[in-house]
Amino acid sequence: MRQFFELEAGYLIIALFFIVVTYIVTTRSFMPKGALKKGMMIVVPIMILFVGFHFYITSQRMAKVKEAFLQGKTILCENRESFKGPNSIIIKKSAGWSLNSGIFLKPNRDRKFHSARCVVDIVQ
């Protein structure tokens, strides 16, 4: 459950924003009677579907990254640390990286990389 909120917090806020906007718009005096119920019956399930689908895809990718890392394959992660330099960083088990609770760590680096923002390098 903690992992869900960690990965989806931003998307939950966006979904909540759309739900609030739907509530505000459908409760205006110019809207027909029953608009609130109809609007919520459409928007809430769609937001639940979108957030749930995103979590499913992300958790599946994390599992593939973990499996590939344990097999010694090369992993590419987003590098948002600096705009100077490469857009991605190469992570390998043989280079001293470790994976702990979905976080890639290396003893001589301050920066940690979450496996949700990584992919398996297919060009090896």
Disulfide bonds with the S-S distance in Angstrom:
Cys77-Cys118 1.79
